[in-house]
Amino acid sequence: QLQTRLAEASIETALRATRQELSQRLSVNIDTLPIGVLALGKLGSGAIDYDSDLDLVVVYDDDQSANSAGYTHAEFFGRAIETFVNILSSMTRDGNLYRVDLRLRPHGKNGPSISTKGAFIEYIEREASIWEMLAYVQVRAVSGDIDLAKTAENEIGNAIRRRASREKPDDLRLESKRIRLKLEERHSAERSGK
């Protein structure tokens, strides 16, 4: 629990530092950074340990305005998330602060590192694979615009339920079992040092 709280505080601190850095770099005053940070994996379940990555999904609300200094929303928020990840994963004399993993975002490494809340929900409803939906079940609002993050968390849960109701039960069962076995194999290999 202490490791989880430390990670959450680090995320909040990195967001503050991001806001300050963007204000300086873009020569505008950025009072707020209207993004919601959601955690998955061990951080999402509140069970982070010393060797855990921070599995994050970050969303923004296209209806909210940001002082984006002439950039489109996508460009501004793309710069913001890049700065945020660099700060949160920066090197110290003892190694990386955290390893930040954004690969569970829509379209994985081929997708933008931040998306609108609406685009994220639409991705779950229409395109997400069953294993992605299983990963998103643990999503939890952790930082940033916490109202936006909590709204996204609730809407993600609703989208997963709607989508799961349209899937064949056997497909859900088989994919859930396949993922569970894969995770068990990986954890077993990690424990045995392979």
ABEGO torsion letter per residue (X at the ends): XAAAAAAAAAAAAAAAAAAAAAAAAAGBBBABBBBBBBBBEAAAAGABBAABBBBBBBBBBAABBBBAGGBBAAAAAAAAAAAAAAAAABBBAAEBABBBBAAABBGEAABBABBBAAAAAAAAAAABBAAAAAAAAABBBABEBAAAAAAAAAAAAAAAAAAAAABBAAAAAAAAAAAAAAAAAAAAAAAAGX
